[in-house]
Amino acid sequence: MNNEKRYHAGSVILHWLIGMAIFTQIALGYWMTELPKSPPGLRAGWFNVHKSVGITIGVFIVLRIIWRLIHRPPTLPEFLKPQEKQLAKLGHLSLYIAMICVPLSGFLGSSFSKYPIKYFGIELPKFFMANDGLKEIMKEVHEISVIILLSLIAIHLLAVIKHVLLDKKNILSRMWF
């Protein structure tokens, strides 16, 4: 496949790095919420790891968006029907929005908490005063955003599987190393 039909190597690296990090982070998020609050420190420690990783993923997502704005993606394959091209564009836009909402809502929820945000042990400045109501709203937004993101990822993966297995098109090579 020639380079006009493939994503740039930087896009490929960011795609797979962010994808693997998101799955790891979501697994960590679900696991840590089941930890008991006693003994003190264990649960909080894992929440701080989750927050640190989330901030890091958020930075990588911002870098990915900047990269995409600078490096135009390849044109969509000719074999896609017009409605599939529209769905692909809508799907990618939706993925980007969800990838922004998840870490942003998590950060805001933590910002409205009475507890400090520690980035790998370094306490970050507080931008907002503690507000239990806003913290709970952001927690709900965070959890719903995760479900939406997982749903969008599933649709994304199903579309790839459909094109590879049913259409017999090697679409995966566009975003592979």
N, C-alpha and C positions, 0 to 999 in steps of 0.2 A: 504494500500500500504506500503510495507516495505521500510526501509530507503535507500536501494541501488537504489530505483526507484524514490526517492524524492530528491529535492534540499535541501541543508542544510538550517537551519532556518535563518542564516545570509544572505544567497543568497536571500531567500524569502523576508526578510525585505528590503534589498537594492533594489530588483526588484520593489516592490510596492511603496516604498518611492520615488525612482527616477522616476518611471512612473507617479505618481501623480504630482510630482514636475515639470516634463517636460510639462505636459498638462497645469498646472497652469501658468508656465513661458511663454509658447507660447501664451496663451490667454492674459496675461499681455503685452507681446511684441506687439501683434497686436493692442490691445486697446490703449497703450500709444503712438503709432505712429500717432494716430488720434487726439491726444491732441493738442490744439493750442499752438503756441510758446509764446503767450501773454495771461495772465500776466506772466512776467518772473518768473522762479523758479518752477512753477507747473510741466511742462513737464520735466525739468531737474531733479526734485526730483524723478519722477517716473522712469526715465532712470537710476538714481543711484540705486533705489530699484531693477530694472531689472538686472543691472550689479552685484549687491551684491548677489542676488539669483542665478544668472548664475554662478558666481564664486563658490558658495556653492555647486550647483549641479555638477559642474565640479570636485570638490574635491570628492564628493560622487561617481562619475563615476570612477575616478582613484582608489578609495577604492574598488569599485566593481570589477574592472579589477584585482587588486592585490588579492582580495578575490578569484576570479575565478581561478587565477593561483595557488593559494595555496590549494583550495578546489575543487577537481575534480568534474565536474558535473556528475549526474547520466547518465548511458547509455541511449541512445534513446530507446523508446519502440519497442518491437519486431514487433508489428503490422505495423510499418512504412515500406513502400517499400524502396528499396535502393536509388532511386532518391529522395524520400521524406526526407530521412536522409541527403543526400547531400544538398538539399535545406534548411533544418533546420540549418545545420552548416553554410552554406553561409549566410542565413538570420541573424543568431546571430552575425556572424563576421561583416556583413554590419551594423547592429544596433550599435555595439560597435564603429565602425569607425565613423558613423554619430553622435553618442553621444559625441565623442571626438571633431569632427569638429565644431559642433554648439557652444559650449562655448569657444573653442579655437579661432575661427574666430571672435566671439564677443569681446573677450578680446583683440585680436590683433587690431581689428578695433578701439576699445576705446584707445588702446595704441598709435595709430598713430593720434589720435585726439588732438586738442589743449587743450581740457578740461581734468582735472584730473580724475582718476578713484577713486571713493570713495567706500570703502567696509563698508557698514552700517555706513557711516559718517566718517570713517577713511581714509584719503588720502593715497593711495598706491604710492610707488615710480614709477617714469616713467622710462621705459626701452628703449623707442624709442623716437626720436624727432618727432614732428608733421609733418605729410606728408599726404596732402589731397588725393593724388592719391592712396596711399596704404590704407588709411582709406576707400575710396570708394570701392576698390577691396575687402577688407575684409568684408565690409557691404554686398556686392553682394554674396560673399562666404557664409556669415552667413545666409542670406535669402534663398539661394538655399539649403544650408545644412538643414535648418528647413523644407523645403518642402520635401526633400529626407527623413529626419527622420520621418516626419508624414506619408509619403507613406510607409515606412518600418514598422512602427507601425501598420498601417492599414492592411498590408499583414500579419503581425504577429497575429493580432487579428482575421483576417479571417481564418487563418490556425487553430487557436484554436477552433473557431466556427465550422469549417468543421469537425474537429476530434470529437468534443463533440456532435454536432447535427446529422451529416450525418453518421459518422463512429461509433457513439454510444460508444466512448471511453472516459473515465474520465481522459483525459490528464491534465486538469486543476489542479487536485489534486497534481501533481508533483511540482507546484509552488504556492501552497496555504498554509495557516497557519494550 
